[in-house]
Amino acid sequence: MASRTQPIYVLSEDSERTRGRAAQESNIAAGKAVAEAVRTTLGPRGMDKMLVDSTGTVVVTNDGATILDQMDIDHPAAQMIVEVAESQEESVGDGTTTAAVLLGELLSRAEDLLEDDLHPTVIVEGYAEAARLAGEAIDEQLVGAADVDDLLASIAESSMTGKGTGDTAARDLAELVVEAVERVGIDESVDRDSIHVHPRTGAGSSATELVDGVVLEEEPVHDGMPRTVEDASVAVLETKLEVRQGDVDAEYSITSVDGLNAALKAEDDELRGYADALSEAGVDVLVCRKAIDDRVAGYLADAGILAFESVKSSDATDVARVTGAKRLGTLEDIEADDLGRAESVAVESEGDDDDRVFVRGGDASRAVTLLVYGSTEHVVDELERAVNDAVDAVVAARESGIVPGAGASEIAIAAHLRGAAASVEGRKQLAIEAFADAVDALPRTLAENAGADPIDTLVDLRATHDREGRAGVIADGRTVRVGDPLEAGIVDPAAVKREAVDSATEAATMLLRIDDVISAE
């Protein structure tokens, strides 16, 4: 009798499986949907999004990284676009919307190629080659090194324009951003962690100022302490200033008043000893990571020492960086070399009950703080994001160079790809041309968001680029025209362009290689 093969069930009954073209179409549709969500925010005339979470908290922004981070996304393919934005933000701090839109366009063009029966592997290989060629085009667009310093303010302004700053505010803030970067920069190297952005409400953005040092949200541990200390010696302490506790639980029996007084005196002497040790070491300001006993706080106040307790580790690190202080684990054998110095440490309050501590001009100070003002919480939050992006952009520009902005680099990339595609044999040529079309979508979107006709503008951009070698979408006042971005002072860091191309290509090719999606409860 012939044997009958029984079906073998590998997956559970609760599993769902999507295979082949259906899986590819699902992933592409999800990626395109997320890209469309941020497309209208691209450029200086981009629109804002209002994000409302389950608790009713409202965020108004056109920052791509913030939008994608706040969106509640479940689809795994769509989540990859969020990861692209996160990668862009972590690497260069700007260009997240560009990367997301480019990824969406790459998927859209790939969808057309799949319908024309191009194998996903061919598309992946063509996209990889196109990304390499795009890098060549970006290198060809680099502005001369001698002009970089003069264009840093333009980099900052371009990064902030349209992000709730207004054109005039963006210009003013850009100068402060460049000054902040130059203060902490050594040659081409900049320690990004040394540049802080501190938001404050109660004034317009024109009140924004640059502080040579750091700002902390702290208050003195005792009302009797000084509010301002000039030429201050600063100690950063990692241990609590309280009565020491034994490692073993023990009970002590005190049978007389003299015994009780002796125990209390011993405890008090221990607490007073902390203040005496700091005072004898010449400490004027104490930044303590742990708690300070109230009695110790009183003795410190009597000694004229300004002290802060339970300070965040990041703030303690900033103070140490500014003043040159060592982070001490104990007060034993504290020496002058363990202390840092600051021109001043001042506790200030401005129209509210919250104190802020300004540590200015330390011996080792290469840290600065941009005090960013806004009229409301929503405004200042968006300004904080814009200024952080501008700082990241200027740092990236110093390290990687500058290319024309306003879509000019994208037009150059697309032209370079089309020129190179002609020499590529086989179907891979179609993928490279599709990549060029996807890149073209970026300046087309800039024109559309600025209120210009996207098709006419794209045609004009290509013609001007072929004729003059450089062409971008210039949003000047209420008019939109095609012109030279360098003459208009619109430039971008080269690193932002490279990272956007690389991260979008990697994510697109990863999605295109997926032909089976399996999900289970």
Secondary structure by P-SEA (a helix, b strand, c coil): cbbbbbbbbcccccbbbbccaaaaaaaaaaaaaaaaaccccccccbbbbbbbcccccccccccaaaaaaacccccaaaaaaaaaaaaaaaacccaaaaaaaaaaaaaaaaaaaaaacccaaaaaaaaaaaaaaaaaaaaaacccccccccaaaaaaaaacccccccaaaaaaaaaaaaaaaaaaccccccccccbbbbbbcccccccbbbbcbbbbccccccccccccccbbbbbbbccccccccccccbbbbbccaaaaaaaaaaaaaaaaaaaaaaaaacccbbbbcccccaaaaaaaaaabbbbbccccaaaaaaaaaaccccccccccccccccbbbbcbbbbbbccccbbbbbbcccccccbbbbbcccccaaaaaaaaaaaaaaaaaaaaaaccccccccaaaaaaaaaaaaaaaaacccaaaaaaaaaaaaaaaaaaaaaaaacccaaaaaaaaaaaaaaccbbbbccccccccccccccccbbbbaaaaaaaaaaaaaaaaaaaaccbbbbcc
